[in-house]
Amino acid sequence: MSRMDPATLKVEILRLSRDYARQVHAAQLPGKDLERPPFVPGAASIPYAGRVFAEEEVEAAVSATLDFWLTLGPEGEAFEKELAGFLGVKHTLLANSGSSANLLALTALTSPKIPEKKRLRPGDEVITCAAGFPTTVAPILQNGLVPVFIDNDPVTGNVRVDQLESAFTPGKTKAVMMAHTLGNPFDLTAVLSFCRNHDLWLVEDNCDALGLFTPCLWG
């Protein structure tokens, strides 16, 4: 049996990877894909979130592994450009997780490159939601800042914007940091208006709402 050259062998591996993904991961296909099995009530549990991917993503992952790209590499760079185009922004920066992205975003506001009036310093207060992922609160504590909690709406899971003013302390409050709960967007208009009225940063966690809003720092 003759050996394939590496280029031909890689092509064959990727072809088989696509076939494997179609057979094994059909339930993860996008909802509009006709090959995705229909939902049958009572046949399985309904997760609050799920992975959605097709054979293209499996092929890209296998290809990156074969070339031993354990960091961003060509696939990561391509994704950053495509995501920026999708969101309508100049640049995107990928992180290993939403948790790290939150830490990077908030920590950036402590940089000496930020004007002193706007820079976050240890002891400054950051308003956030009392019921949410700990990775929204952890960056506040990691930077020596003080989280000020306000309640969430038990129906939507999102922050009660009517409590923002009562949480604000002039001279101490410097930012608001919160997430869209499970893809259910919070009242961004009200929160952004509050931040602009008081000249505060808004760190918006969009892990669960990508595509509904553009994740960014407002300030």
SULJOLIN-V64296 format. One record per residue. N is the residue number from 1. RES is the residue in three letters. PHI is phi in degrees with one decimal (* if undefined). OMEGA is omega as a letter, one per 20 degrees, with the letter a starting at -180 (* if undefined). Layout:
N/RES/PHI/OMEGA
N/RES/PHI/OMEGA
This chain:
1/MET/*/a
2/SER/-75.2/a
3/ARG/-85.7/r
4/MET/-75.5/r
5/ASP/-72.7/a
6/PRO/-54.9/a
7/ALA/-64.1/r
8/THR/-66.8/r
9/LEU/-61.9/r
10/LYS/-64.5/r
11/VAL/-58.7/a
12/GLU/-68.4/r
13/ILE/-61.7/a
14/LEU/-69.2/r
15/ARG/-62.6/r
16/LEU/-65.6/r
17/SER/-63.3/r
18/ARG/-63.4/r
19/ASP/-62.0/r
20/TYR/-61.1/a
21/ALA/-61.1/a
22/ARG/-64.4/a
23/GLN/-81.1/a
24/VAL/-95.1/a
25/HIS/-112.7/a
26/ALA/-60.5/a
27/ALA/-68.2/r
28/GLN/-94.0/r
29/LEU/-65.7/r
30/PRO/-56.8/a
31/GLY/-58.3/a
32/LYS/-80.3/a
33/ASP/-72.9/a
34/LEU/-67.1/r
35/GLU/-87.3/r
36/ARG/-70.8/a
37/PRO/-64.1/a
38/PRO/-69.1/r
39/PHE/-75.7/r
40/VAL/-115.4/a
41/PRO/-55.5/r
42/GLY/85.2/a
43/ALA/-82.0/a
44/ALA/-155.0/r
45/SER/-73.2/a
46/ILE/-109.7/r
47/PRO/-72.7/r
48/TYR/-70.3/r
49/ALA/-151.9/a
50/GLY/-156.0/r
51/ARG/-78.5/r
52/VAL/-125.1/r
53/PHE/-158.1/r
54/ALA/-124.6/a
55/GLU/-65.7/r
56/GLU/-62.2/r
57/GLU/-67.8/r
58/VAL/-65.1/r
59/GLU/-61.3/a
60/ALA/-63.8/r
61/ALA/-66.1/r
62/VAL/-66.3/a
63/SER/-61.7/r
64/ALA/-63.8/r
65/THR/-68.1/r
66/LEU/-60.7/r
67/ASP/-86.4/r
68/PHE/58.6/r
69/TRP/-87.5/a
70/LEU/-97.1/r
71/THR/-116.2/a
72/LEU/-57.9/r
73/GLY/64.0/a
74/PRO/-60.8/a
75/GLU/-65.8/r
76/GLY/-64.5/r
77/GLU/-64.2/r
78/ALA/-64.9/a
79/PHE/-65.6/r
80/GLU/-58.7/a
81/LYS/-67.3/a
82/GLU/-67.0/r
83/LEU/-66.1/r
84/ALA/-61.0/r
85/GLY/-64.4/r
86/PHE/-63.2/a
87/LEU/-85.2/a
88/GLY/75.6/r
89/VAL/-119.5/a
90/LYS/-72.6/a
91/HIS/-143.0/r
92/THR/-130.5/r
93/LEU/-129.3/a
94/LEU/-80.3/r
95/ALA/-126.0/a
96/ASN/-73.3/a
97/SER/-164.8/r
98/GLY/-65.4/r
99/SER/-61.8/r
100/SER/-66.8/r
101/ALA/-62.3/r
102/ASN/-61.8/r
103/LEU/-63.3/r
104/LEU/-63.4/a
105/ALA/-63.3/a
106/LEU/-72.3/a
107/THR/-63.6/r
108/ALA/-58.9/a
109/LEU/-78.7/r
110/THR/-96.6/a
111/SER/-65.4/r
112/PRO/-64.7/r
113/LYS/-75.9/r
114/ILE/-78.7/r
115/PRO/-52.5/a
116/GLU/-54.1/a
117/LYS/-62.7/a
118/LYS/-101.8/a
119/ARG/-70.8/r
120/LEU/-82.6/r
121/ARG/-129.2/r
122/PRO/-51.3/a
123/GLY/98.5/r
124/ASP/-67.3/a
125/GLU/-98.8/r
126/VAL/-128.1/a
127/ILE/-79.5/r
128/THR/-150.5/a
129/CYS/-85.4/a
130/ALA/-70.9/a
131/ALA/-116.1/a
132/GLY/-174.8/r
133/PHE/-72.0/r
134/PRO/-61.8/a
135/THR/-74.7/r
136/THR/-87.1/a
137/VAL/-88.9/a
138/ALA/-53.9/r
139/PRO/-60.9/r
140/ILE/-64.0/a
141/LEU/-68.7/a
142/GLN/-62.9/r
143/ASN/-96.1/r
144/GLY/73.6/r
145/LEU/-93.6/a
146/VAL/-113.2/r
147/PRO/-75.6/r
148/VAL/-115.8/a
149/PHE/-91.9/r
150/ILE/-124.5/a
151/ASP/-72.2/r
152/ASN/-111.0/r
153/ASP/-81.4/a
154/PRO/-65.5/r
155/VAL/-80.7/a
156/THR/-96.7/a
157/GLY/82.5/a
158/ASN/-94.0/a
159/VAL/-62.8/r
160/ARG/-85.3/a
161/VAL/-68.0/r
162/ASP/-70.9/r
163/GLN/-98.9/a
164/LEU/-61.5/a
165/GLU/-62.8/a
166/SER/-70.0/r
167/ALA/-88.4/a
168/PHE/-82.2/r
169/THR/-123.8/a
170/PRO/-55.4/r
171/GLY/85.8/a
172/LYS/-111.1/a
173/THR/-72.3/a
174/LYS/-122.4/a
175/ALA/-159.3/r
176/VAL/-125.4/r
177/MET/-134.6/a
178/MET/-158.9/a
179/ALA/-116.1/r
180/HIS/-79.0/a
181/THR/-75.9/r
182/LEU/51.3/r
183/GLY/85.2/r
184/ASN/-92.4/a
185/PRO/-67.2/r
186/PHE/-77.4/a
187/ASP/-74.2/a
188/LEU/-64.2/r
189/THR/-60.4/a
190/ALA/-68.9/a
191/VAL/-67.0/a
192/LEU/-66.1/r
193/SER/-63.5/r
194/PHE/-60.9/a
195/CYS/-64.8/r
196/ARG/-69.1/r
197/ASN/-63.3/a
198/HIS/-110.3/r
199/ASP/55.3/a
200/LEU/-111.5/r
201/TRP/-75.5/r
202/LEU/-121.0/r
203/VAL/-100.7/a
204/GLU/-105.7/r
205/ASP/-87.4/a
206/ASN/-109.5/a
207/CYS/-54.2/a
208/ASP/-100.0/a
209/ALA/-138.2/a
210/LEU/-62.0/a
211/GLY/104.0/r
212/LEU/-80.2/r
213/PHE/-137.0/r
214/THR/-88.6/r
215/PRO/-67.6/a
216/CYS/-168.5/r
217/LEU/-100.6/r
218/TRP/-109.3/r
219/GLY/-175.1/*
